[in-house]
Amino acid sequence: MKLAGRALIQEIDRYAIDELGIESAELMTRAAEHVAAATLELLPRDGGRVAVFCGHGNNGGDGIAAAAILLRRGVDTRAFLVAPRERMSADASEMERRLRELGGCLEEFDGGGEAREFAESCDVIIDAIFGVGMRSELAGGALEAVELINSSGARVVAADIPSGVEADTGRICGRAARADITVTFSLAKPGHYLPPGCLYCGEVRVRGIGIPEEVTAAAESKLFVVEDGDITLPARARDTHKGDYGRDIIFAGSVGYTGAPALAARAASRLGAGLVYVCVPQTVYGVVAAKCDVEMVFPLACGEDGDLSENAADAMAGQLSRCGAVLAGPGLGTGRNVKKLVFELLTGSETPLVLDADGINVLKGNIDILKKASCPVILTPHDGEFAGLTGGGHRGNRLKAASDFAVRYGCVLALKGYRTITALPDGSAYINTTGGPALAKGGSGDVLAGMILSLVGQGFPLKDAVLSAVYLHGAAGDMCAETYGEYSVTASDLIEMLPEAVKSRARGRRAAMR
């Protein structure tokens, strides 16, 4: 699903008003109808009681208009203004006029007294204080109102986005309202899906407000969210063999890190790879070979210190030339010859290369080598590895940092974490919606790296391979959490759950974003 940042959604609204001649008050009324409808769903059958907290801008106008609609429906509703009245927008003032015609009143919120007592007795509170334009810290009456909303015990409906959540980044501006339902308009915003803001939004509902669908469809955005139904896998032809599904090679493992290569290899096989070669230092060959049943394990020459020898990969040159995808890094260490191996894979081959863990760490201080890569490159860092790679991390804006990195270095970046972001060299970025605490275990990243390798080796376009692997990895984690509980999931459990994740989430069509 396409997302719209603050600037784009404001441009869509401007176009609808100035170019299409749609009255801004009409857009506001339709937005209010959706907010009121969500509110009515949460009220008890006897009508209940609603408090509406309104800002001075158009988001506040949505709330005032929603209060009028609820009054018309016979709901005990009071609206409170948390900003100076003289700052109200023209449309918000018009909605106040309509509210007065129905016998209602826009009351000034003083932070306590009767307003507080009423709010604390409500079944539902509507948060219409700030919308997508907010970027500064909550303060004054708005802060007091948000604190009251959160402590009231009432169900909460947010108009457009919870007050205090920055629409473009998901950043919390000091404090933020916690909504049960967020009703947003025309297009969803990144802040609805990026942490920590996404944790404040509850159920996100995208509703039209009278702007023609062709306008929102034509709006140019490079931001997307990957949800249920967006990822599908191709049905396999009946007359195929293992050679049709990729020949992959993995360089991984070291003393103390024998699980990483095995997990990556098993995940690649489980997601459909035809042939998987696992290359590990000779010192751990026996241990890794015992862990792999269907993958082919090969020893890499080592020096006396146990580190890879300078020409460790030479014996695999023949296999490399026939492979469709390469993974380097899980548990491999960061010694001098590991760095040499990774650099040679980057600049001496045209085969797509997945770099994970130590394959990323060896780039520290040499990141510009990515610009010299002769092959397509996929990097899969978590936030800590990304900070080490860039020298600064994402500085509170993961989406922009990931996009900027992918564009600058011409690679695909899967920035792992809650709501993993996949950024592409063309500037587009995708927010994943599967996965949670069950994935917070050692080895889960190795599983993801193997899954990406598998789909790339099978010939999936790089974008589809990464998006599909990230989504299915998270889906397997969610299913494991349901089966075993969030505490007890292991990386091996993820691999064993992949068949169920594939069967339940992918329905036999080409893997792609719709």
HUKATA-V99353 format. One record per pair of residues at least 12 apart in sequence whose ideal C-beta (glycine too) atoms are under 8 Angstrom apart, sorted by sequence separation. I is the first residue (numbers start at 0). J is the second residue. D is the distance in whole Angstrom. If there is no record, write none. Layout:
# HUKATA-V99353
I&J&D + I&J&D
This chain:
# HUKATA-V99353
51&63&7 + 66&78&4 + 129&141&7 + 163&175&3 + 191&203&5 + 251&263&6 + 284&296&7 + 299&311&4 + 411&423&6 + 418&430&5 + 419&431&5 + 476&488&7 + 53&66&8 + 128&141&5 + 162&175&7 + 163&176&6 + 264&277&5 + 284&297&8 + 299&312&7 + 327&340&7 + 328&341&7 + 341&354&7 + 401&414&4 + 411&424&7 + 418&431&6 + 451&464&6 + 454&467&6 + 479&492&5 + 12&26&7 + 51&65&6 + 161&175&5 + 162&176&5 + 249&263&6 + 263&277&8 + 277&291&6 + 284&298&4 + 300&314&7 + 327&341&6 + 400&414&8 + 410&424&7 + 418&432&7 + 451&465&6 + 454&468&6 + 479&493&6 + 482&496&7 + 51&66&4 + 63&78&6 + 161&176&4 + 249&264&6 + 299&314&8 + 382&397&8 + 385&400&8 + 389&404&7 + 409&424&5 + 419&434&7 + 453&468&8 + 62&78&7 + 128&144&6 + 161&177&7 + 187&203&6 + 261&277&8 + 299&315&8 + 406&422&8 + 418&434&8 + 49&66&8 + 128&145&7 + 145&162&6 + 161&178&5 + 260&277&5 + 277&294&5 + 279&296&7 + 281&298&4 + 297&314&7 + 327&344&6 + 341&358&5 + 397&414&6 + 405&422&4 + 417&434&7 + 451&468&4 + 476&493&6 + 479&496&5 + 51&69&8 + 144&162&8 + 145&163&6 + 187&205&5 + 249&267&7 + 275&293&8 + 276&294&7 + 277&295&7 + 278&296&8 + 279&297&8 + 280&298&7 + 281&299&6 + 297&315&7 + 404&422&7 + 405&423&6 + 406&424&6 + 417&435&7 + 450&468&4 + 451&469&8 + 475&493&5 + 478&496&5 + 126&145&8 + 157&176&6 + 181&200&4 + 186&205&7 + 260&279&5 + 275&294&4 + 276&295&5 + 277&296&5 + 278&297&5 + 279&298&7 + 280&299&5 + 281&300&6 + 282&301&6 + 325&344&6 + 359&378&6 + 385&404&8 + 397&416&8 + 401&420&5 + 405&424&5 + 406&425&8 + 49&69&6 + 78&98&7 + 161&181&6 + 169&189&7 + 170&190&8 + 181&201&6 + 183&203&6 + 185&205&8 + 247&267&6 + 275&295&7 + 276&296&8 + 277&297&7 + 278&298&8 + 279&299&6 + 281&301&5 + 337&357&6 + 341&361&5 + 352&372&8 + 359&379&8 + 401&421&8 + 402&422&5 + 406&426&5 + 59&80&7 + 141&162&7 + 155&176&6 + 157&178&4 + 160&181&6 + 167&188&7 + 168&189&7 + 169&190&4 + 175&196&7 + 178&199&6 + 180&201&5 + 181&202&7 + 183&204&7 + 184&205&8 + 274&295&7 + 276&297&6 + 278&299&5 + 280&301&5 + 297&318&8 + 341&362&7 + 359&380&5 + 393&414&8 + 401&422&4 + 405&426&8 + 447&468&6 + 450&471&7 + 472&493&7 + 475&496&4 + 478&499&6 + 126&148&6 + 155&177&6 + 156&178&6 + 159&181&7 + 166&188&4 + 167&189&6 + 168&190&6 + 169&191&8 + 177&199&5 + 178&200&6 + 179&201&4 + 180&202&5 + 181&203&5 + 182&204&5 + 183&205&6 + 184&206&6 + 185&207&7 + 257&279&8 + 346&368&7 + 352&374&5 + 354&376&7 + 366&388&6 + 398&420&6 + 447&469&7 + 450&472&6 + 475&497&5 + 478&500&6 + 59&82&7 + 84&107&7 + 155&178&5 + 156&179&7 + 157&180&7 + 159&182&7 + 160&183&6 + 166&189&7 + 167&190&6 + 169&192&7 + 176&199&7 + 178&201&5 + 179&202&7 + 181&204&7 + 183&206&7 + 184&207&8 + 185&208&6 + 282&305&5 + 325&348&7 + 338&361&4 + 342&365&8 + 345&368&6 + 351&374&6 + 352&375&7 + 354&377&7 + 355&378&8 + 366&389&7 + 397&420&6 + 405&428&8 + 124&148&5 + 155&179&5 + 156&180&5 + 157&181&4 + 158&182&6 + 159&183&5 + 166&190&4 + 169&193&3 + 171&195&6 + 175&199&5 + 177&201&8 + 180&204&6 + 182&206&6 + 184&208&5 + 333&357&5 + 337&361&6 + 345&369&7 + 349&373&6 + 350&374&6 + 351&375&4 + 352&376&5 + 353&377&5 + 354&378&5 + 355&379&5 + 360&384&7 + 363&387&6 + 402&426&6 + 475&499&7 + 49&74&6 + 51&76&7 + 53&78&6 + 55&80&7 + 78&103&7 + 80&105&5 + 137&162&7 + 149&174&8 + 154&179&5 + 155&180&8 + 156&181&8 + 157&182&7 + 159&184&6 + 165&190&6 + 168&193&6 + 169&194&6 + 170&195&8 + 171&196&6 + 185&210&6 + 247&272&5 + 252&277&8 + 268&293&5 + 280&305&7 + 307&332&8 + 311&336&6 + 325&350&5 + 327&352&7 + 331&356&7 + 332&357&6 + 346&371&6 + 348&373&6 + 349&374&5 + 351&376&8 + 352&377&7 + 354&379&7 + 359&384&5 + 363&388&6 + 402&427&8 + 447&472&5 + 475&500&4 + 478&503&8 + 48&74&8 + 49&75&7 + 50&76&8 + 51&77&7 + 53&79&7 + 77&103&8 + 78&104&7 + 79&105&8 + 80&106&7 + 137&163&5 + 154&180&8 + 156&182&7 + 164&190&5 + 169&195&6 + 170&196&7 + 245&271&8 + 249&275&7 + 251&277&7 + 253&279&8 + 254&280&8 + 257&283&5 + 261&287&6 + 265&291&7 + 268&294&6 + 280&306&8 + 306&332&7 + 324&350&7 + 325&351&7 + 326&352&8 + 327&353&7 + 328&354&5 + 329&355&5 + 330&356&7 + 331&357&4 + 342&368&6 + 345&371&7 + 346&372&6 + 347&373&7 + 348&374&5 + 351&377&7 + 353&379&7 + 362&388&6 + 402&428&5 + 446&472&7 + 471&497&7 + 474&500&4 + 34&61&6 + 38&65&7 + 46&73&6 + 47&74&7 + 48&75&5 + 49&76&4 + 50&77&6 + 51&78&4 + 52&79&5 + 53&80&5 + 54&81&6 + 55&82&4 + 67&94&7 + 76&103&7 + 77&104&8 + 78&105&5 + 79&106&5 + 80&107&5 + 81&108&5 + 124&151&6 + 149&176&6 + 169&196&3 + 244&271&6 + 245&272&5 + 246&273&6 + 247&274&7 + 248&275&8 + 249&276&7 + 251&278&8 + 252&279&4 + 253&280&6 + 256&283&8 + 260&287&5 + 264&291&6 + 267&294&8 + 280&307&6 + 307&334&7 + 309&336&5 + 323&350&7 + 324&351&5 + 325&352&5 + 326&353&4 + 327&354&6 + 328&355&4 + 329&356&5 + 330&357&7 + 331&358&7 + 333&360&5 + 338&365&8 + 345&372&5 + 346&373&5 + 360&387&7 + 401&428&6 + 34&62&7 + 46&74&5 + 47&75&7 + 48&76&8 + 49&77&8 + 50&78&8 + 51&79&7 + 53&81&7 + 54&82&5 + 55&83&7 + 59&87&7 + 60&88&6 + 63&91&6 + 70&98&7 + 78&106&7 + 79&107&7 + 80&108&6 + 119&147&8 + 130&158&7 + 131&159&6 + 146&174&7 + 148&176&5 + 149&177&5 + 160&188&6 + 168&196&8 + 169&197&6 + 171&199&7 + 244&272&6 + 245&273&5 + 246&274&5 + 247&275&5 + 248&276&4 + 249&277&5 + 250&278&5 + 251&279&6 + 252&280&6 + 254&282&6 + 306&334&4 + 308&336&6 + 312&340&6 + 322&350&6 + 323&351&7 + 324&352&8 + 325&353&7 + 326&354&8 + 327&355&8 + 328&356&4 + 329&357&7 + 333&361&5 + 345&373&7 + 356&384&7 + 360&388&8 + 46&75&7 + 50&79&7 + 52&81&6 + 55&84&8 + 59&88&8 + 77&106&6 + 79&108&4 + 118&147&6 + 124&153&5 + 126&155&6 + 130&159&4 + 131&160&6 + 133&162&7 + 145&174&5 + 148&177&8 + 186&215&6 + 244&273&4 + 245&274&7 + 247&276&7 + 248&277&8 + 249&278&7 + 250&279&8 + 253&282&8 + 254&283&6 + 257&286&4 + 261&290&4 + 265&294&7 + 306&335&8 + 307&336&4 + 311&340&6 + 319&348&7 + 324&353&7 + 326&355&7 + 328&357&5 + 329&358&8 + 345&374&7 + 359&388&6 + 385&414&6 + 415&444&6 + 443&472&8 + 471&500&5 + 474&503&8 + 27&57&6 + 31&61&5 + 35&65&5 + 39&69&8 + 60&90&5 + 64&94&4 + 67&97&5 + 71&101&6 + 110&140&6 + 118&148&8 + 121&151&7 + 123&153&6 + 124&154&8 + 125&155&8 + 126&156&7 + 127&157&8 + 130&160&6 + 133&163&7 + 145&175&7 + 160&190&6 + 185&215&5 + 243&273&7 + 246&276&8 + 248&278&7 + 253&283&6 + 257&287&5 + 261&291&6 + 264&294&4 + 306&336&6 + 307&337&6 + 309&339&7 + 328&358&2 + 344&374&8 + 398&428&6 + 471&501&6 + 474&504&5 + 30&61&5 + 31&62&8 + 34&65&4 + 38&69&7 + 55&86&4 + 57&88&6 + 60&91&4 + 63&94&4 + 67&98&4 + 70&101&5 + 109&140&8 + 122&153&6 + 123&154&5 + 124&155&5 + 125&156&5 + 126&157&5 + 127&158&4 + 129&160&8 + 133&164&8 + 134&165&6 + 142&173&7 + 145&176&5 + 160&191&7 + 165&196&7 + 242&273&6 + 252&283&5 + 280&311&8 + 306&337&8 + 312&343&7 + 319&350&7 + 327&358&4 + 328&359&6 + 345&376&7 + 31&63&8 + 42&74&7 + 55&87&5 + 56&88&5 + 59&91&5 + 63&95&6 + 66&98&6 + 70&102&7 + 108&140&6 + 115&147&6 + 119&151&5 + 121&153&5 + 122&154&7 + 123&155&7 + 124&156&8 + 125&157&8 + 126&158&7 + 133&165&7 + 142&174&6 + 164&196&4 + 186&218&7 + 192&224&5 + 241&273&4 + 242&274&7 + 258&290&7 + 326&358&8 + 328&360&8 + 376&408&8 + 378&410&6 + 380&412&8 + 382&414&7 + 398&430&7 + 415&447&7 + 27&60&5 + 31&64&3 + 32&65&8 + 35&68&4 + 39&72&7 + 55&88&7 + 57&90&6 + 60&93&8 + 64&97&7 + 70&103&5 + 110&143&4 + 118&151&5 + 119&152&7 + 123&156&6 + 125&158&7 + 129&162&4 + 133&166&7 + 189&222&6 + 240&273&8 + 241&274&6 + 257&290&7 + 307&340&7 + 328&361&8 + 376&409&8 + 377&410&7 + 378&411&7 + 380&413&8 + 381&414&8 + 382&415&8 + 443&476&7 + 471&504&7 + 23&57&8 + 27&61&6 + 30&64&8 + 31&65&4 + 35&69&5 + 57&91&7 + 60&94&5 + 64&98&8 + 67&101&5 + 110&144&8 + 119&153&8 + 128&162&4 + 129&163&7 + 132&166&8 + 186&220&8 + 278&312&7 + 302&336&8 + 376&410&4 + 377&411&4 + 378&412&5 + 379&413&5 + 380&414&6 + 381&415&4 + 382&416&6 + 413&447&8 + 438&472&8 + 470&504&7 + 471&505&7 + 39&74&8 + 56&91&7 + 63&98&6 + 79&114&6 + 108&143&8 + 118&153&7 + 126&161&6 + 131&166&4 + 137&172&6 + 138&173&8 + 161&196&8 + 164&199&6 + 252&287&6 + 375&410&8 + 376&411&7 + 377&412&8 + 378&413&7 + 380&415&7 + 381&416&6 + 431&466&8 + 438&473&7 + 28&64&6 + 31&67&8 + 32&68&6 + 38&74&8 + 55&91&7 + 67&103&6 + 108&144&6 + 126&162&5 + 130&166&8 + 136&172&5 + 137&173&5 + 160&196&8 + 163&199&7 + 164&200&7 + 375&411&7 + 377&413&7 + 379&415&6 + 433&469&8 + 27&64&6 + 31&68&6 + 35&72&8 + 66&103&6 + 77&114&8 + 110&147&8 + 135&172&6 + 136&173&4 + 137&174&5 + 187&224&7 + 278&315&6 + 372&409&7 + 429&466&6 + 433&470&6 + 53&91&7 + 134&172&7 + 137&175&8 + 161&199&5 + 370&408&6 + 372&410&7 + 413&451&7 + 431&469&5 + 433&471&8 + 434&472&7 + 435&473&8 + 438&476&4 + 467&505&8 + 79&118&8 + 133&172&6 + 161&200&6 + 276&315&7 + 369&408&4 + 370&409&7 + 423&462&6 + 431&470&6 + 433&472&8 + 434&473&3 + 437&476&4 + 77&117&6 + 160&200&7 + 369&409&7 + 433&473&3 + 434&474&8 + 437&477&7 + 369&410&6 + 421&462&8 + 432&473&8 + 433&474&5 + 435&476&7 + 63&105&6 + 276&318&6 + 366&408&7 + 431&473&6 + 434&476&5 + 435&477&6 + 437&479&5 + 157&200&7 + 433&476&7 + 434&477&7 + 437&480&4 + 467&510&4 + 157&201&8 + 421&465&5 + 433&477&6 + 436&480&7 + 446&490&5 + 466&510&8 + 421&466&6 + 435&480&6 + 445&490&7 + 155&201&8 + 276&322&7 + 437&483&8 + 463&509&8 + 464&510&8 + 466&512&6 + 81&128&6 + 442&489&7 + 443&490&5 + 446&493&5 + 450&497&8 + 463&510&5 + 128&176&7 + 421&469&6 + 437&485&5 + 440&488&6 + 442&490&3 + 446&494&6 + 463&511&5 + 250&299&8 + 436&485&5 + 440&489&6 + 441&490&7 + 442&491&8 + 463&512&8 + 126&176&4 + 411&461&5 + 419&469&5 + 435&485&7 + 438&488&8 + 440&490&6 + 443&493&6 + 462&512&8 + 254&305&6 + 411&462&7 + 437&488&4 + 459&510&6 + 53&105&7 + 126&178&6 + 253&305&8 + 413&465&5 + 411&465&6 + 419&473&7 + 438&493&8 + 52&108&7 + 413&469&6 + 454&510&7 + 131&188&6 + 81&139&8 + 82&140&7 + 66&125&7 + 81&140&4 + 82&141&7 + 131&190&8 + 267&326&8 + 65&125&6 + 81&141&5 + 65&127&7 + 81&143&8 + 250&312&7 + 27&90&5 + 31&94&8 + 62&125&5 + 81&144&5 + 263&326&6 + 381&444&7 + 50&114&8 + 62&126&8 + 63&127&8 + 62&127&2 + 79&144&7 + 379&444&7 + 24&90&5 + 52&118&8 + 61&127&5 + 62&128&8 + 263&329&5 + 23&90&5 + 27&94&7 + 50&117&6 + 248&315&7 + 262&329&8 + 50&118&4 + 59&127&5 + 379&447&6 + 24&93&6 + 48&117&8 + 58&127&5 + 59&128&7 + 61&130&8 + 260&329&6 + 379&448&6 + 24&94&8 + 58&128&7 + 248&318&6 + 259&329&4 + 260&330&6 + 50&121&5 + 58&129&6 + 248&319&6 + 259&330&3 + 48&120&6 + 49&121&6 + 52&124&7 + 58&130&3 + 246&318&8 + 258&330&7 + 259&331&8 + 379&451&7 + 48&121&5 + 49&122&7 + 50&123&8 + 51&124&7 + 52&125&7 + 54&127&7 + 56&129&8 + 57&130&7 + 256&329&8 + 257&330&7 + 47&121&8 + 48&122&6 + 49&123&5 + 50&124&5 + 51&125&4 + 52&126&6 + 53&127&5 + 54&128&4 + 56&130&7 + 58&132&8 + 248&322&5 + 256&330&3 + 377&451&6 + 47&122&4 + 48&123&8 + 49&124&7 + 50&125&7 + 52&127&7 + 53&128&7 + 54&129&5 + 246&321&6 + 247&322&6 + 250&325&7 + 251&326&7 + 256&331&8 + 47&123&7 + 49&125&7 + 51&127&6 + 52&128&5 + 54&130&8 + 56&132&7 + 246&322&5 + 247&323&7 + 248&324&8 + 249&325&8 + 250&326&7 + 251&327&7 + 256&332&8 + 246&323&6 + 247&324&5 + 248&325&5 + 249&326&5 + 250&327&4 + 251&328&7 + 252&329&7 + 253&330&6 + 245&323&5 + 247&325&7 + 248&326&7 + 249&327&8 + 250&328&7 + 251&329&4 + 252&330&5 + 253&331&6 + 377&455&7 + 43&122&6 + 245&324&7 + 247&326&7 + 251&330&5 + 252&331&6 + 253&332&4 + 42&122&6 + 249&329&8 + 251&331&5 + 41&122&7 + 42&123&6 + 250&331&6 + 41&123&5 + 429&512&7 + 377&461&6 + 38&123&5 + 375&461&6 + 38&125&6 + 54&141&7 + 377&464&8 + 356&444&7 + 377&465&6 + 355&444&6 + 356&445&7 + 250&340&6 + 355&445&7 + 34&125&6 + 52&144&5 + 263&355&8 + 355&447&8 + 356&448&8 + 34&127&7 + 65&158&7 + 355&448&4 + 250&344&8 + 52&147&8 + 353&448&6 + 52&148&7 + 62&158&6 + 61&158&5 + 259&356&7 + 61&159&7 + 353&451&5 + 353&452&5 + 58&158&6 + 58&159&6 + 353&455&7 + 50&153&7 + 351&455&5 + 54&162&7 + 250&358&8 + 351&461&7 + 41&154&5 + 41&156&7 + 329&444&8 + 330&445&8 + 329&445&5 + 38&156&5 + 37&156&5 + 329&448&6 + 328&448&7 + 9&131&8 + 34&156&6 + 326&448&6 + 8&131&6 + 9&132&8 + 326&449&7 + 34&158&5 + 326&451&8 + 5&131&5 + 326&452&4 + 5&132&6 + 325&452&8 + 30&158&7 + 324&452&5 + 30&159&8 + 324&453&8 + 324&455&4 + 323&455&7 + 324&456&4 + 323&456&4 + 322&456&7 + 323&457&8 + 323&458&7 + 41&179&7 + 41&180&7 + 40&180&8 + 37&180&5 + 37&182&5 + 34&182&5 + 33&182&5 + 33&184&8 + 30&182&8 + 30&184&5 + 8&166&8 + 5&166&5 + 4&166&7 + 5&167&5 + 4&167&5 + 37&204&7 + 33&204&8 + 12&185&8 + 33&206&4 + 11&185&6 + 11&186&8 + 33&208&7 + 8&184&8 + 30&206&8 + 222&398&7 + 8&185&6 + 8&186&6 + 29&207&8 + 30&208&5 + 275&453&8 + 7&186&8 + 29&208&4 + 266&445&7 + 270&449&8 + 8&188&7 + 29&209&5 + 262&442&5 + 266&446&4 + 270&450&5 + 272&452&7 + 221&402&8 + 266&447&8 + 272&453&4 + 3&185&7 + 26&208&5 + 263&445&5 + 266&448&8 + 267&449&4 + 271&453&6 + 3&186&4 + 5&188&7 + 26&209&6 + 258&441&8 + 259&442&7 + 262&445&4 + 263&446&7 + 266&449&3 + 267&450&7 + 270&453&4 + 271&454&8 + 273&456&8 + 2&186&6 + 3&187&7 + 4&188&7 + 25&209&6 + 26&210&7 + 258&442&6 + 262&446&5 + 265&449&7 + 266&450&5 + 270&454&7 + 272&456&6 + 273&457&8 + 1&186&6 + 2&187&5 + 3&188&6 + 4&189&6 + 260&445&8 + 263&448&5 + 264&449&6 + 267&452&5 + 268&453&7 + 272&457&7 + 2&188&6 + 259&445&5 + 263&449&4 + 267&453&4 + 271&457&6 + 0&187&7 + 2&189&5 + 258&445&7 + 262&449&7 + 266&453&7 + 21&209&6 + 2&191&8 + 21&210&7 + 263&452&7 + 267&456&7 + 2&192&7 + 19&210&8 + 19&211&7 + 15&209&8 + 251&445&8 + 15&210&5 + 19&214&8 + 12&210&8 + 270&468&7 + 11&210&6 + 15&214&7 + 14&214&6 + 249&449&7 + 270&471&7 + 11&214&6 + 249&452&7 + 11&215&6 + 193&397&7 + 221&425&7 + 223&427&7 + 225&429&5 + 0&205&8 + 193&398&6 + 221&426&5 + 222&427&7 + 223&428&7 + 224&429&7 + 225&430&7 + 227&432&8 + 247&452&5 + 221&427&4 + 222&428&6 + 223&429&5 + 224&430&5 + 225&431&5 + 226&432&5 + 247&453&7 + 11&218&6 + 221&428&7 + 223&430&7 + 225&432&6 + 10&218&8 + 222&430&8 + 224&432&6 + 245&453&7 + 189&398&6 + 247&456&4 + 245&455&8 + 246&456&7 + 7&218&6 + 245&456&3 + 7&219&8 + 244&456&8 + 245&457&5 + 7&220&6 + 244&457&5 + 245&458&7 + 1&215&8 + 3&218&7 + 4&220&7 + 1&218&8 + 3&220&6 + 2&220&6 + 4&222&7 + 1&220&5 + 3&222&8 + 2&222&4 + 1&222&7 + 2&223&6 + 197&418&7 + 1&223&6 + 2&224&6 + 194&416&8 + 0&223&6 + 194&417&5 + 0&224&5 + 194&418&5 + 170&395&6 + 193&418&6 + 269&494&5 + 0&226&6 + 170&396&8 + 192&418&6 + 265&491&8 + 269&495&8 + 168&395&7 + 266&493&8 + 270&497&6 + 168&396&5 + 262&490&5 + 266&494&5 + 269&497&5 + 0&229&7 + 167&396&8 + 168&397&8 + 262&491&7 + 265&494&5 + 269&498&7 + 168&398&7 + 167&398&8 + 168&399&8 + 266&497&7 + 270&501&8 + 258&490&8 + 262&494&7 + 232&467&7 + 230&466&7 + 193&430&6 + 230&467&5 + 192&430&5 + 192&432&7 + 230&470&5 + 189&430&7 + 225&466&6 + 229&470&7 + 230&471&7 + 225&469&8 + 225&470&5 + 232&501&6 + 232&505&4 + 234&507&4 + 230&504&7 + 231&505&5 + 233&507&7 + 234&508&7 + 230&505&6 + 231&506&6 + 232&507&7 + 233&508&7 + 231&507&7 + 232&508&7 + 233&509&5 + 227&504&7 + 231&508&4 + 232&509&8 + 233&510&7 + 231&509&7 + 232&510&5 + 231&510&6 + 230&510&6 + 231&511&7 + 230&512&8 + 229&512&6 + 229&513&6 + 228&513&8 + 225&512&7 + 223&512&6 + 2&430&8
